[in-house]
Amino acid sequence: MESPVPQGRSWQIIIAALDRKVGNGKGSGTGWVRYLCPVHEADGHHHNPSLGVRYDPSQSKTIVRCFAGCDDRDVLSRLDLRVRDMFDRLPERDPNRGDRRCQPPQPQVRRELNPVDRAIEAAWFPASRKQDLGEQTGPPVNVDTYVYRWHTGQIEGAVTRVHTPHEHGYKKDFPQQHWTGTAWEPGGFAPIPWRLDHIREALDTGREIFVCEGEKDVLRANQAGLIATCNAMGAGSWKPEHARWLAGAGRVIVVADRDRPGYRHAAKVADTLEGRVGEVRVLQARGGKDLCDHFDAGYQLEDLEPVPYLDRPQQQRFRPPVGRTRSR
């Protein structure tokens, strides 16, 4: 990345840390340079970079801003940096505030973590790095298409799973389309859960509902005889509008992916269901990252593990559903 104007010490420190952590940025030194945010985009998946970095010569300072809302201090912490590293030099002390060297050191107050941050901290997730897939080796392939319908059967939209082969794996994309009534048009659609007819069946029969992060896991849950659903576009896209369709369920089991976005997504799902359903559980795979990995590793449904700090069981214990045959 070339910079047409000289930048200060803070710029060199922060840019070097970002290059090491998430790879090279896009842009020039005259404006915002875009990077993947090390807080919420360092999961190895494709993202449109939302972290902006800009040097302000008038302040001799490098500005770091996540346009998705992550705290600057959290971003710097992921880079093993401090707020002082944003400045070429520390601001001069105000002489009117007295000499603080004579004052006793103030105790460090640790920021109180919310449940999802506690869960992430307890999980000891390894530092995520963007996977280098190498050069593209073939054209994109449509692997599957997931059609979203209203409870009446009317089509609302669809998500297509697209794999583009590269030297070291494949790049995944999930373009959306919405149905106008006569044709498909690119773009998002109304926030409805996938397989609404299955959800209504669960509400009518008192069966458990499993909420997964993506359609692939939902299909695997269906193969195991379970009623399952998800929202379009995976982690971070669940809304209260999705939750209202599950209102009245006796028990909902949220299956969290074993990574930071997965934990945050599961916590959001559970929070929106609180008070709408009888019981919410937050469980995770014993082997691998998601429900597919769990079953592929040979584990059974009852082997799913509670997510510390996020699971919220009531007195009844988790057990596999009894009636697995569907009546239409």
N, C-alpha and C positions, 0 to 999 in steps of 0.2 A: 504494500500500500504506500503510495507516494504522497508526500505532504509538500505543497508548494510554498508554504511559509514556515519559518522556524517555530518550533514549539518548545515549551518549557520542560523542566524536569518532571513535573507531574504527568504530563502527556506521555513521556517516554516510559515511565513506570507503569501506568495504567494500560497503555496499549500493549506493552510487552507481556503483562499478566494476562490480558484477554487473549492474545495470540496463543499463549501457552495453553490456556484453559479451554477455549471454544473455537480456536482457529481464526484465520484472518477476517478482518472486517471489510465492509463494502462502503465506498464513498471516498471523499477527499478531506483534507485537513481544513478546508475553508468552511465546511458545514458539519452536519451530523454524520458521523461514521457509524454504520449499523453493524451490530454484532448479535449473535444469539445470546439471550440473557442467561447467565450461569445459574440463576435461581430457578426459573421455570421452563427453560428451553434446552437444558443440557442433558436431555434424555436419549440422545441418539436418533430421534425421529426428525422428520423434515418440518421446519418452521419458517415462517417469514420473520427475519430477525427483528426484535422489538426493542433492543437496547441501543440507545444513542449515546455517542461520546463526542464532545466538542471542546475545543480549547478556547478559553476566553482570555486574550492577552491583557485586557484592561484590569482583570483581577489576578492575573498570573495563576490561573486556576483551570483545571480540567473538569468539565461538567459531565457527570454520569447520570443518565436518566433512562429508566425502563418505562416505555410508553404503555406497557400493560399494567403498571401500577406497583411493581416490586419496590421495596424500600431501598434507597441508595446504600444504606449501611449493610443490608443483607447481600447486595450485589458485591460490595467491596469485600465483605467477609468471605464470600465464596472464592474470591481471588487472592485471599490471604493478605489483604490490604486494610488500611485504616482510613478514616476520614481525612487525616492529615496528609495522606498521600495524594489528595486531590489538589493540593496547593504546592506551587513551586517552592515556597518558603512559608514558614508558619507566620500568621499575622502577629504584628507587634503587640506587646502587652500594653494595655491602657494604664498609664501611670496613676490615674485618679482612682484606680480600684485597689491600690495598696499592694504590698509585696506579699505574694501568696507563699513564698518560700518559707515563711515563718509559721504558716498555718499547718496543723496536723493533716496528714493525708486523709482524704475522704474514702470511706469504704465503697468498694465496687458493688453496685446494686445490679444483680442479674435480672434481665428482662423476663417477666413471667411468660412462660410459653403456653399457648393454647393447646387443646388436645391433639390437633393434627400435627403441630410442630413437635410435641412430645413423642408422638408415634413415629415420626420421621427420625427424630434423634435417637430413639430406642432401637430402630431398625438397623442403624449403622449401614445405610446404603453406600456402596462405593461411589467414588467420584465419577460422574458420567462424562463421557467424552463422545464427541460427534464421530460417528463411524465413517472412515474413509472408504467409500464404495468403489473408488477408482473411476475409470472411464465407462460410459454407457456402451453396452455390447449388443443391444437389440432394441426393437421397438416396444412401446408400452403394450401390456396385455391386460385385458379386462378379465379378472379372475372370477368375480362374482358381482351380482347386483342385488341389493336389498331394497325391496319395495315397502314403503310405509303407507298404511291404509288407516282410515278412520274406522271406528267400531261398526259403521254401516257397511264397510267393505269398499267405500269410495277411495280411490287412490289419491294420495296427497303429494308424495314425492318419492325419490329413490336416491340411494347412495351406491356408487360403483367402486369396487375395490380394484385398483389398478397397480400392477407390478411392472416396473421398468428394470430389466436386467442390467447389472453392472459387473465389473470385474470381480468384485468381492461381495456379491449378494445382489439384492434388488431394492430399489427405492419404491416406497409405498405412497400412494396418493388415494384420496377418497373424494372425488368430485361429486357434487350434489346436483340434482335436477328436480324441478317441481312440475306437476301435471296441471295444465291449464284447463283440462276438460276435453281438449281436442289435440294437444301436442305437448311434447316435453320441451322445457326451456331450462337452460343452465341457471343455477342459483339455489339458495336455500329454500326451506319450506317450513310450515307451521311446526312448533315444538310438540310433537306427539311421540309417545314411546313406540318402539317397534313391536309388532304383533299384538295389537290392542285386543283382537278377538281372544287370544290366550289369556290376557289379563282379565277380561270379563268372565271367562270360564272359571278362573281362580276365585274371583269374587263370588260367583254363584255357588261354587262347591266348597269353599273354605280352604282351598289348597294354598300352599306357600308360593310366593313369587320371588324368584331370584333376579336381581338386577346386576348385570355384568357391564363391563366397560365398552364392549364392542359386539358387533353382530356375529363374528366368528365364535365367540364364547357362548352366545345365546344358542347358536345352532348345536354346539357340543352339549350344552345343558339339555336341549330338547332330545338329543340322542339318548341321554341318560334318563329320560322320562320325566323331566322337570319342566315347569312352566317358568319361562324367563323372558326378560326384556332388556332393552338398553335405549339410549338416546343416540341420535345421529351425531357423527363427528367425534365420538369418544370423550376422553378426559377433558373436563372443564366446560363441557357444553350442556350439562344437565341444568334444567330450569324448574322453578316451582310449577310451571304449567305441566311438566311431565309428571310431577308428583301427584297432582290432583286426580289423575286417572287411576292411581293405586289406592285412593282413599277408601277405607272400609276393609282392607285386607287384614286378616288375622295376624300374619307374620310375613315380613319381607326380609330377605337375606341379601345384603349387598356384598358382592364378591369383589374385593379390592385387588387391583394389580399391584405387584410388589415393587413399586418405585414411588418416587416423590409425587409425580402427577397422579398416579393411581390412588395413593392415600388421600390426597386433597380432593379428588373426585368422589371417592367413597364417602368421605366426611360430609361433603356437600349434599350428596344424595340422602344420607341418613338424616341430616338436619332438616331437609325439606319434608321428610316423611314423618318426623316426630309430631305426635298428636293426630296424625291422619290415619295411622294403622295401629294394630294392637301391639306389635313388638317389632323392633328393628334390630337385626344382627349385622355386624360388619366382620366378615371372615375373609381369609386369604388362602391361596394355594400352599400346601405343605412342600411341594416340590415345584420349582420353576417360578415363572412370573405370574401366570394367569390360570384360568380354569382349564384351558386346553392342556397346558403344561402339567397341571395337577393330575389329570386323568392319564395323560401320556406316560407319566412317571409310575403309573400303576396304583395310585392312591384312589380311595373310594370317597364318596360324598361325605361320609361321616368323619373323614380325615381332615377336612377343612379346619384351619386354625383361626381362633379369634385374633383380631388385630388389637394389640394393647393400646389403651387410651381411646380407641374409636369404637370398639364393640360395646354394646349397651344391652346385655341380656336381662330379661326379667327372671322370674322364678323358674319358669319352664326351661328345660335343657334342650339343646339342639339335637334333633334326631331326624333321620331321613324321612321324607313323606311316605305315608302308608299307601294311599291309593294312587297308583301311577298310570292307570288306564284312563284315557279321556273318553268322555261321552259327548257325542255331538248332537 
